């Protein structure tokens, strides 16, 4: 429905051509902006309801005080794998986790895996590269979330969250306490939950527009051949170079699988191509722009650097075993 509306608006009302770079970029901008705003609004409402009734403080304290031997990271990573989100679409749920006080390492495990692995991409990967490569890719995507979340969680990065999200956490806890004390009914709680959800949307709106604008430009105007020429040589730095070149791009896993298939067909090592794909869907400038409302630039740099490091290691590993 959203795609149909974007097509009608851009190609019907604006009169742009779908086969031009401008038409593709503008269509991408409207589609992703509407999709992410709707997703963020309803997820914020859902998390508001959960925070109002579910003992989120107990869950947070349980995760902090009990040894689960890494199981919490695996569960978050598996949850990320079954959610069909791109990197920017994952952020609304990530904000909801942070708002609820879930430990950062666990939320990072979700954020890392969610864009990397989804059922559509897995089906396309299976058809393009076979069962062995698909299994290796899926398992590595989940492990990347588990290990990355664990490492980031050990760094004690909570102080590097922005004051905006810290204030949201404090207000959410205080409001829930008042409701529980007064035995406020759901009907009376709902207007406040919706109002708070709208505050979250309006608070990140500028970042959403900037981030998706960058993604739309990359989507419409950066030719695939630009990246291909730098990745085609079989040299030791091809994997890290592919990750660096992928960061300006923005696409979901399903959208980038055909590109990876073309790369492999043209002689690019599969590990290098998969590292490029992981960086495209797991790390992007639009994602960084959206995260800026929640994290300081230092935290974004630590997050991107850690994930990029593990993606590069995965790329070399794939090249060695495939």
ROSEDREN-835598 format. One record per residue (C-alpha): residue in three letters; x negated, y negated, z negated. Coordinates in steps of 0.02 Angstrom, whole numbers, plus 32768, in hexadecimal, padded with zeros to 4 digits. Example, Ala and Ser with C-alpha at 12.3 -4.5 7.8 and 13.67 -1.06 7.14 Angstrom:
2
> residuo:u:v:w
> ala:7D99:80E1:7E7A
> ser:7D54:8035:7E9B
This chain:
322
> residuo:u:v:w
> unk:8000:8000:8000
> unk:7F75:7F86:7FD3
> unk:7F17:7FB3:8072
> unk:7FB4:7F99:80D9
> unk:7FCD:7EEE:808A
> unk:7F16:7EBE:80AA
> unk:7F26:7EF7:8160
> unk:7FC8:7E94:8175
> unk:7F7E:7DF8:8127
> unk:7ED5:7DF9:817D
> unk:7F00:7E41:8227
> unk:7FB6:7E0B:8234
> unk:7FC0:7D62:81DC
> unk:7F0B:7D27:81ED
> unk:7EFB:7D74:829A
> unk:7E4C:7DB9:8280
> unk:7E0D:7E4B:82E6
> unk:7DF2:7EEE:8287
> unk:7D5D:7F19:82F6
> unk:7CFA:7E7C:82C9
> unk:7C85:7E61:8236
> unk:7CED:7DCF:81F8
> unk:7D8F:7E33:8200
> unk:7D43:7EC8:81A5
> unk:7CF5:7E5A:811E
> unk:7D93:7DF4:80FC
> unk:7DFF:7E91:80F8
> unk:7D86:7EE3:8080
> unk:7D89:7E48:8010
> unk:7E46:7E3F:8000
> unk:7E5D:7EFB:7FEB
> unk:7DDA:7F0F:7F64
> unk:7E09:7E6F:7F08
> unk:7EC1:7EA0:7EFB
> unk:7E96:7F54:7ECE
> unk:7E1C:7F27:7E43
> unk:7E8A:7E9E:7DF9
> unk:7F20:7F14:7DF0
> unk:7EB3:7F9F:7DAA
> unk:7E64:7F2D:7D28
> unk:7F0D:7EE7:7CF0
> unk:7F63:7F8F:7CD7
> unk:7ECA:7FE3:7C8A
> unk:7EBD:7F4F:7C11
> unk:7F74:7F69:7BE2
> unk:7F57:8025:7BCD
> unk:7EBD:8009:7B61
> unk:7F1D:7F86:7AFE
> unk:7FA6:8006:7AD8
> unk:7F23:8089:7AAB
> unk:7EC9:800F:7A39
> unk:7F70:7FE3:79E7
> unk:7FA2:8096:79BE
> unk:7F0D:8109:79D0
> unk:7E91:8107:7940
> unk:7E05:80C3:79B0
> unk:7DA0:8090:7916
> unk:7DA0:8145:78DC
> unk:7D6A:8182:7987
> unk:7CE0:8101:798F
> unk:7CA4:812A:78DF
> unk:7CAD:81E4:7905
> unk:7C41:81D1:79A0
> unk:7BC5:8168:793E
> unk:7BBA:81D0:789F
> unk:7BCB:8283:78DE
> unk:7B4A:82E4:793F
> unk:7B99:8326:79DE
> unk:7AF3:835A:7A2C
> unk:7B13:82FA:7ACD
> unk:7BC2:833D:7AE8
> unk:7C0B:828E:7AE2
> unk:7B9E:825B:7B76
> unk:7BCF:82F6:7BD8
> unk:7C89:82D8:7BB8
> unk:7C7A:8221:7BEE
> unk:7C19:8254:7C89
> unk:7C99:82DA:7CB7
> unk:7D24:825B:7C9F
> unk:7CC6:81E8:7D15
> unk:7CB8:8274:7D94
> unk:7D74:8290:7D9C
> unk:7DA1:81D7:7DA9
> unk:7DA9:81A1:7E61
> unk:7D57:80F7:7E49
> unk:7CCD:8097:7EA0
> unk:7C4E:8038:7E36
> unk:7CB7:7F99:7E2E
> unk:7D5A:7FF6:7E0E
> unk:7D08:8053:7D7C
> unk:7CE3:7FB0:7D21
> unk:7D96:7F8E:7CE4
> unk:7D95:8035:7C89
> unk:7CE5:8012:7C4C
> unk:7D22:7F6D:7C02
> unk:7DB0:7FCB:7BAE
> unk:7D33:8044:7B5E
> unk:7CC6:7FB5:7B22
> unk:7D5F:7F59:7AE0
> unk:7D8F:7FF3:7A7C
> unk:7CE2:7FFA:7A2E
> unk:7CAC:809E:7A7F
> unk:7BED:80AD:7A72
> unk:7B92:805F:7B06
> unk:7B33:80FC:7B34
> unk:7BD5:815C:7B4A
> unk:7C23:80D1:7BB3
> unk:7B86:80CA:7C1E
> unk:7B92:8186:7C3D
> unk:7C40:8167:7C85
> unk:7C0A:80CE:7CE9
> unk:7B78:8129:7D39
> unk:7BD5:81C7:7D6E
> unk:7C7D:817D:7D9F
> unk:7C49:8131:7E46
> unk:7BCE:81BC:7E70
> unk:7C43:8253:7E6A
> unk:7CF9:825D:7EA0
> unk:7D64:82E1:7EF2
> unk:7D6B:828C:7F9E
> unk:7CAF:8277:7FA7
> unk:7C95:832B:7F6E
> unk:7D08:836C:7FF6
> unk:7CAF:8305:807A
> unk:7C05:833A:8037
> unk:7C3A:83F1:803E
> unk:7C6E:83E0:80F3
> unk:7BD1:8383:8125
> unk:7B46:83D9:80C4
> unk:7B8A:847D:8082
> unk:7BA5:84C7:7FD5
> unk:7AF1:84C8:7F96
> unk:7ACE:8411:7FB6
> unk:7B7B:83E0:7F74
> unk:7B62:843E:7ED1
> unk:7AB7:83F1:7EB8
> unk:7AFD:8345:7EDA
> unk:7B92:8357:7E64
> unk:7B2B:83A3:7DD6
> unk:7AA4:8320:7DEA
> unk:7B26:8294:7DE9
> unk:7B6F:82D3:7D45
> unk:7AC3:82EF:7CF9
> unk:7A90:8241:7D2F
> unk:7B20:81FC:7CCA
> unk:7AF9:8269:7C33
> unk:7A3E:8244:7C2F
> unk:7A53:818D:7C5F
> unk:7AD9:8174:7BDB
> unk:7A6F:81CA:7B57
> unk:79D4:8163:7B7F
> unk:7A35:80BF:7B84
> unk:7A90:80ED:7AE5
> unk:79EB:8106:7A89
> unk:79B2:8056:7AB7
> unk:7A2D:8001:7A40
> unk:7A6D:7F87:7AC4
> unk:7B0D:7F4B:7A70
> unk:7AC0:7EA0:7A44
> unk:7AAF:7E7F:7AFF
> unk:7B69:7E83:7B1E
> unk:7BB0:7DD6:7B43
> unk:7C08:7D6E:7ABF
> unk:7CA7:7D7A:7B29
> unk:7CB7:7E36:7B15
> unk:7C81:7E30:7A5E
> unk:7D0E:7DB5:7A3C
> unk:7D89:7E27:7A96
> unk:7D52:7EB8:7A27
> unk:7D67:7E50:7989
> unk:7E12:7E0C:79BB
> unk:7E4F:7EBA:79EC
> unk:7E1F:7F05:7943
> unk:7E6B:7E74:78E1
> unk:7F0E:7E79:7942
> unk:7F20:7F35:792E
> unk:7F05:7F24:7872
> unk:7F90:7EA2:7864
> unk:8009:7F0E:78C7
> unk:7FE7:7FA7:785C
> unk:7FFD:7F41:77BD
> unk:80A4:7EF7:77F6
> unk:80E1:7F98:784C
> unk:80FF:7F35:78EC
> unk:8167:7F91:796F
> unk:8128:7FB7:7A1F
> unk:81A4:7F3D:7A6E
> unk:815E:7EAF:7A06
> unk:80AA:7EE3:7A26
> unk:80BD:7EEF:7AE4
> unk:80C2:7E33:7B0D
> unk:801E:7E19:7AAE
> unk:7FCF:7EAF:7B05
> unk:8003:7E6C:7BB1
> unk:7FC6:7DBD:7B85
> unk:7F1E:7E01:7B4D
> unk:7F11:7E68:7BED
> unk:7F2F:7DCB:7C54
> unk:7EA9:7D6F:7BF1
> unk:7E2D:7DF8:7C1E
> unk:7E5C:7DEE:7CD7
> unk:7E51:7D30:7CDC
> unk:7DAD:7D37:7C7D
> unk:7D56:7DA0:7D01
> unk:7DB2:7D5E:7D9B
> unk:7D24:7CF0:7DD7
> unk:7CA8:7D7F:7DC5
> unk:7D1B:7DF4:7E23
> unk:7D2D:7D79:7EB4
> unk:7C71:7D5A:7EBE
> unk:7C45:7E12:7EAF
> unk:7CC1:7E4E:7F31
> unk:7C91:7DBD:7FA2
> unk:7BDE:7DFC:7FA1
> unk:7C1A:7EAC:7FC2
> unk:7C8A:7E71:8051
> unk:7BF9:7E18:80A4
> unk:7B8C:7EB2:8097
> unk:7C1A:7F1F:80D4
> unk:7C3B:7EB6:816E
> unk:7B95:7E6E:81A1
> unk:7B05:7EE0:816D
> unk:7AE8:7F62:81F7
> unk:7AC1:8015:81C6
> unk:7A2B:8015:823A
> unk:79D9:7F90:81CE
> unk:79C4:800E:8141
> unk:79A4:80A2:81B0
> unk:7906:805B:81FD
> unk:78B4:8048:8153
> unk:78E7:80F4:8114
> unk:78B9:815B:81AD
> unk:77FE:816B:818B
> unk:77C9:8201:8126
> unk:775D:81AE:80A2
> unk:774D:81B4:7FE5
> unk:77A6:810E:7FC6
> unk:783D:8133:8035
> unk:78A9:8167:7F9F
> unk:788E:80CC:7F32
> unk:789A:805E:7FCD
> unk:7941:80AE:7FFA
> unk:7983:8087:7F4B
> unk:7949:7FD2:7F55
> unk:7997:7FBD:8002
> unk:7A3B:800B:7FC6
> unk:7A5C:7F91:7F36
> unk:7A9E:7F03:7FA5
> unk:7B1B:7F7D:7FF3
> unk:7BC7:7FA2:7FAC
> unk:7C31:803A:7FD6
> unk:7C82:80CD:7F80
> unk:7C3C:817D:7F8B
> unk:7CBB:81B5:800F
> unk:7C90:8120:807C
> unk:7BD5:813E:8078
> unk:7BD2:81FB:8095
> unk:7BE3:81E9:8154
> unk:7B50:816F:8152
> unk:7AE7:81EC:80F0
> unk:7B15:8272:8170
> unk:7AD6:8202:81FD
> unk:7A35:81DF:819D
> unk:7A12:8299:8186
> unk:7A3B:82BE:823B
> unk:79BA:823C:826F
> unk:7930:828D:820A
> unk:7936:8231:8165
> unk:7910:82AC:80D6
> unk:79B1:82DC:807D
> unk:796E:82AA:7FD2
> unk:7948:81FB:8013
> unk:79F4:81EF:8062
> unk:7A4C:8229:7FC3
> unk:79E6:81B0:7F59
> unk:7A21:8126:7FCE
> unk:7AD5:8160:7FBA
> unk:7AC8:8167:7EFC
> unk:7A81:80B7:7EF5
> unk:7B06:8074:7F6B
> unk:7B97:80B8:7F04
> unk:7B48:80AF:7E57
> unk:7AE8:800B:7E60
> unk:7B1E:7F71:7EC1
> unk:7B16:7EB4:7EBA
> unk:7BD5:7EA8:7EAB
> unk:7BCF:7F1F:7E17
> unk:7B48:7EB6:7DC4
> unk:7BB1:7E19:7DDD
> unk:7C49:7E69:7D8D
> unk:7BE3:7EAD:7CFC
> unk:7B9F:7DFF:7CD9
> unk:7C3E:7DD5:7C7B
> unk:7C20:7E67:7C05
> unk:7B62:7E73:7BFE
> unk:7AD1:7DFA:7BF8
> unk:7A5A:7DFB:7C8C
> unk:79DA:7E56:7C20
> unk:7A53:7EE4:7BFF
> unk:7A84:7EEC:7CB7
> unk:79CC:7EF6:7CE4
> unk:79AE:7F83:7C67
> unk:7A47:7FE1:7CA7
> unk:7A1A:7FCE:7D5F
> unk:7962:7FF5:7D40
> unk:7987:8093:7CDD
> unk:7A06:80D6:7D5A
> unk:7996:80AA:7DEF
> unk:7905:8107:7D9D
> unk:796C:81A6:7D89
> unk:79B1:8197:7E3A
> unk:7900:818B:7E7E
> unk:78CD:8226:7E1C
> unk:7967:8280:7E60
> unk:7937:824F:7F11
> unk:7889:8299:7F00
> unk:78D3:8335:7EB0
> unk:794F:834B:7F40
> unk:78C4:8338:7FC0
> unk:785F:83BD:7F65
> unk:78E7:8443:7F57
> unk:7953:8424:7FF2
